[in-house]
Amino acid sequence: MTTNLNTLVTALDVKIDDDLASTARLPGRPPKLSHSYLLCLTVMQAILGFHCEAH
C-alpha cells in the first residue's frame, strides 16, 4: 500500500510540476515551497479524505 501511495504522490508531483513549468514566477522573495508542491499536497489531502486542516 505504501509503495503505491508513494508512486502516486511522485507521479502527481511530476505531472503538476510539468504543467506549471511555463508559469512566470512573481517578483519578490523566493517561496519556501513551490506552487506545484502546494498543489500536490492539496490534491493528496482531498484524495485521502482529509477535507479539514484539523485532521
C-alpha positions as CSV (number, residue, x, y, z in Angstrom):
1,M,0.0,0.0,0.0
2,T,2.8,2.5,0.9
3,T,4.6,1.9,-2.3
4,N,1.5,2.6,-4.4
5,L,0.8,5.8,-2.4
6,N,4.4,6.9,-2.8
7,T,4.3,6.3,-6.5
8,L,1.0,8.2,-6.9
9,V,2.4,11.2,-5.0
10,T,5.6,11.2,-7.1
11,A,3.7,10.9,-10.4
12,L,1.2,13.6,-9.3
13,D,4.1,16.0,-8.3
14,V,5.9,15.4,-11.6
15,K,2.7,16.0,-13.6
16,I,1.8,19.2,-11.8
17,D,5.3,20.4,-12.0
18,D,5.4,19.8,-15.7
19,D,2.1,21.6,-16.2
20,L,3.1,24.6,-14.2
21,A,6.6,24.9,-15.7
22,S,5.6,27.6,-18.1
23,T,4.1,29.9,-15.5
24,A,6.1,33.0,-14.6
25,R,7.4,33.5,-11.1
26,L,6.2,36.6,-9.3
27,P,8.8,39.2,-8.2
28,G,9.9,39.3,-4.6
29,R,11.4,36.8,-2.1
30,P,11.6,33.3,-3.4
31,P,9.0,31.0,-1.9
32,K,9.9,28.2,0.6
33,L,7.5,25.8,-1.2
34,S,6.8,25.7,-4.9
35,H,3.3,26.2,-6.3
36,S,3.4,22.7,-7.7
37,Y,4.3,21.2,-4.4
38,L,1.5,23.0,-2.6
39,L,-1.0,22.0,-5.2
40,C,0.2,18.4,-4.9
41,L,-0.3,18.5,-1.2
42,T,-3.8,19.9,-1.6
43,V,-4.8,17.2,-4.2
44,M,-3.4,14.4,-2.0
45,Q,-5.3,15.8,1.0
46,A,-8.5,15.6,-0.9
47,I,-7.8,12.1,-2.3
48,L,-7.0,10.8,1.2
49,G,-10.2,12.3,2.6
50,F,-8.8,15.0,4.8
51,H,-11.2,17.8,4.0
52,C,-10.4,19.7,7.1
53,E,-6.9,21.0,8.2
54,A,-7.6,19.8,11.8
55,H,-7.1,16.2,10.6
